[in-house]
Amino acid sequence: MCPADYFQRFENLYLSAIKIDPKNADIHNILGAALAGVGKTEEAITHYNQALQINPDYAASHYNLGSLLTLQGKDLEASTHFYEVLRINPNDAQAHHKLGVILSHQGEKQEALVHLIEAIRIIPHYAEAHLSLGTLYLEMGKKDLALKQYEILQTINKSLADTLYPKIYKYKN
């Protein structure tokens, strides 16, 4: 059986489950994640939104929907979902990281800095957050702090450290 056949069975199973229990936010969220994973973006968004209609405080659906919207370039809309995740769970390091990256792209460097530092406070070895923080420091003209992130990355994820290194040495003071 090929992967498409497995997915079709999975999708049918969860669609059947929704018919039995249409008010189950977990089922909508899981199906949304599966649909997003095979590129059925609009269907995934529909199921994430249905999960949130059932349970507006469902952090996982907010996070998943925010992540999908980010991939679509809808950063402003995505950020509202990451703020919701943080309202529900202020210690969600991944939401802090994603929000920090969005804010950085929007030019909100100081607020981005707060969220990236918080992500690392929550998960000190969060390599992607260290990379994002190092990149943000460069954008803010703080090469010395970017170098510190590079040194930390060297110990936790050498390949990500190697992506930051050329940015640091191309940077002009």
Secondary structure, 3 states (H helix, E strand, C coil): CCHHHHHHHHHHHHHHHHHHCCCCHHHHHHHHHHHHHCCCHHHHHHHHHHHHHHCCCCHHHHHHHHHHHHHCCCHHHHHHHHHHHHHHCCCCHHHHHHHHHHHHHCCCHHHHHHHHHHHHHHCCCCHHHHHHHHHHHHHCCCHHHHHHHHHHHHHHCHHHHHHHHHHHHHCCC
